[in-house]
Amino acid sequence: MDSLEKQLICPICLETFTKPVVILPCQHNLCRKCANDIFQSSNPYLPTRGGTAASGGRFRCPSCRHEVVLDRHGVYGLQRNLLVENIIDMYKQEYISSRPSPEQKVDQPICEVHEDEKINIYCVTCSVPTCSMCKVFGAHKDCEVAPLNSIYQTQKTELSDRIAMMVGNNDRIQGIISQLEETCRSIEENGRRQKSKVCEKFDHLYAILEDRKREMNVKVNAEQEEKLNYIRRLTRKYGDHLESMTKIMETGIQTLEEPEMAVFLQNTKPLLQKIAEASNTSHLERVERGYENMDHYSVSFKREDRALRNIDFAREDDEEEEDEDEVAVDADGRAWQTASGEVDSLNEALPPLLPPQPLSTRRPTTSS
């Protein structure tokens, strides 16, 4: 079917022959209109009548370049090929009529060079659509041409394939965009989770510091209460001694007012003995100089301050070395365990925060 259709294509307009079909002396066929167009282009100075050749002339066959000589009747003197016309009629009746009715054709564009010539062929060499006259006598006479419908189908198929490829690319890009959006959501979620972990670590560190502060204050308070209780007891002793001496002194003053010498002498000896005993304060303890001082509980956080300022996120090599939880020991020898991944520099820099010495048990020295 396709081979028959190719045999019924005019070499000028590249469409099915249009009646009447003329046969040239070289036995090639042309549409009469196409033959007339070639004749007029080859003989531009011959007079015409009604737009058709009316006198003799010559032109070359577009298929074999054989020179065709016309008589005074011009193109109308060429013999019609009734066989080809009948074959075309049969072809249209049997095959074209059986095909689905094509959509209404859009008016073909007109060639810019040759007026009244529709663009009906495609120049393969220049990759542009053109008209038959441009192929025969114009800028595309040495170019390779093809029917519009074949190039149309080819390029339509190519365009469809390219569009399908672009659709596939668009789907792939949309998939990448979806992945990127999912990555953004993952980054946000991971960021929130890691910030929560950081806050938990710092809260744990705050809790450790609060515990240590409480323990240290307990020790300071314990010694403070011990010293205060001792000083209060000593104060009560001195107060009792002072009260006793005051009573003896009052008794001595009353004795001095005794007018009777015998009575005075009887009371003086035991009174003097009591005064001598009361004046002896060797049994009373005395507080050491600096007993009230508690500077031994001073704290320096220089190393810890440097360690805290160096707190940073763990590196990969740190994580490989620190697979297990670290255990730090405080000043009393009690162990507390920190979560894996705590700041190594802080753990290393945490010395005993309290002096190793026990609570002071110093007592006032007795005066001689």
Secondary structure by P-SEA (a helix, b strand, c coil): caaaaaaacccccccccccccccccccccccaaaaaaaaaaaccccccccccccccccccccccccbbbbccccccccccaaaaaaaaaaaaacccccccccccccbbbbbccccccccccccccccccccaaaaaccccccbbbbbaaaaaaaaaaaaaaaaaaaaaaaaaaaaaaaaaaaaaaaaaaaaaaaaaaaaaaaaaaaaaaaaaaaaaaaaaaaaaaaaaaaaaaaaaaaaaaaaaaaaaaaaaaaaaacccaaaaaaaaaaaaaaaaaaaccccbbbbcccccccccccccaaaaaaaaaacccccaaaaaaccbbbbbbccccbbbbbcccccaaaaaaccccccccccccccccccc
